[in-house]
Amino acid sequence: MQSKEIRERFLKFFENRGHKIIPSASLVPEGDISVLFTTAGMQQFKPYYSNPENADKDFGNRNITSAQKCLRTNDIDEVGDSTHNTFFEMLGNFSFGGYGRREAIEYAYDFIKKELGLEISYVTIYKGEGIVPKDIESENIWRNLDSNLEVREDGSDVFWGPTGNNGPCGPTTEIYCKNASGEDVEIWNIVFNEYFCDGSREKLDKGEANLKKMDVLGIDTGMGLERLLATVQKKKSIYDTDLFLELFDKIEQFSSIDNSKAKCIVADHIRTTIFLISDGVFPSNTDRGYILRRLLRRAVRYADILGMKHGSLVWLSESIIEKYHQIYPNLLKNSEIIKKEIEKEENKFRETLVKGLKEFEKGIDPFILATTYGFPIELTQELAEEKGTKINLEDFNKQMKAHVILSQTASAGMFKGGLANHNEKTVKLHTAHHLLLAALQDVVNKDIKQRGSNITEERLRIDFVCDHKLTDEEKNKVENLVNEKIKAGLNVVRREMPLAEAEKIGAQMEFGAKYPEMVSVYFIEDEKGAFSKEFCGGPHISNTAELGTFKIQKEEAVSAGVRRIKAVLL
């Protein structure tokens, strides 16, 4: 039974039982800023568990089913073994008060036994912890369905959710079947959303979150297609299923070296890359774009290990688009954009590799190579071994951990640079603030320095050192230059580097501010070079074309030798 048939059978099975088929949502969650990506099938349906009546308005049905694109990168270093991958499809059925435990369990039992012909090894139920009691009802349902079935009790591992900072959650029952190696693997997870959690899962586990019983029971199930497929097709690895076979054939055509783990990493990462770009994510140095860039660069690196020629990843993308476009039409619709972005990022990374190799020869620290030049630690290790030296990986990981903490505190607002908040309008004005400072230096005086700033949703304000009131001509030229750079669609790129290096390249810093040894510098640039280079902790948009029209509202004196501009985006 092939992937296409299983996916279709699943959706048809639930459609025949009164469920409405809903298309997959984007990998970029809509209206949910608590997570970067869609990580579960229920994510697009999260609001309906608290307000089930809205499902009647939006779907005309409280029972729905879907095959959802998902992305998880927490196990990225495990990709290449038999079970881990970053992109996957989650088959699920959901109910917002339309039915309860019995129907959900019976549907799953019938689909696994009758539709797929699989034997169930055992199931789990929640044993009860804290204020949540043991799930006796699910236990009784399973025993009545099959008196020979083993029912195991478990704790927090079978209590699901919430996703993000709050949301529905509850006990689960898991279904295990044997894989081709004779091991028991979890096939299906059925969540009974009985509670609303005011707090994250981390807080819930620490006892710091509040649980409130919801008015209706919500059903949320998830069955990973890749893992299910390996079980049905009796394969020892998800990479041996039909989802990857054609892709592997292509990889082997382009490869000159046999390395099974490298093949899996290339296959997984290029597949994820294609789906991300098709959903509007582009390589950058922040947030989703950073994840995409990391995946794509790892794909390039492992393609090199396989001896694949430059440009092979673009050819591989065609095979993936052909495999999935009937299910996910936007792949074909955006195929040219996908291939263009892959080619552009591969070229850019190869330039990075050239620069990194030069710096490596100078004996630059591997941490600086990784954070400033984007040089993969795996490559640094290999080159060091060739020279008969060894990288202190423990020290590298320690520095990287500190680097991540620094980045997180910056993102959380420790270095907000006068921002009132981090919503979309404020972030756009923050980026325009960078353009304004650069334009003032270009038009009025190259020695202009920032003395302070304040940015809200409505306007930006900059205080700067200047010995005269700006003329109308100067203000018009500044305004026009900023708008010129907005229309040019310059990329906004974040780079981590040592403070001394940032000072050496002339990055702008706020007067009187103290900076750590490692700093974050934002470049607003195109292929010709940078228009703006400025010390900053973020956040920013990724391209100036998103800004709109820049307008100076007021220019005035603050004190002797210090002027102030207030400006807006229209």
ABEGO torsion letter per residue (X at the ends): XBAAAAAAAAAAAAAAAGBBBBBBBBABBBGBAABABBABAAAAAAAAAABAAAAAAAAGBABBBBBBBBBBAAAAAABGBAABBABBBBBBBBBBGABBAAAAAAAAAAAAAAAAGBBBABBBBBAEBEABBBBAAAAAAAAAABAABBBBBBBAAABBOBBEABEBBEBBBBBBBBBAAGBBBBABBBBBBABBBBEBAAAAAAGABBBBBBABBBBBBBBBAAAAAAAAAGBABAAABAAAAAAAAAAAAABABBBAAAAAAAAAAAAAAAAAAAAGBBBBABEAAAAAAAAAAAAAAAAAAAGBBBGAAAAAAAAAAAAAAAABAAAAAAAAAAAAAAAAAAAAAAAAAAAAAAAAAAGBBAAAAAAAAGBBAAAAAAAAAAAGBBBBAAAAAAAAAAAAAAAAAAAAGABAGGBABABAAAAAAAAAAAAAAAAAAAAABAABBBAEBBBBAABBBBBBBBABBBBAAAAAAAAAAAAAAAAAGBBBBBBBBBAAAAAAAGBBBBBGBBBBABBBBBBBBBAAEBABBBBBAOBBBABAAAAEBBBBABBBBABBGBBBBBBBBX
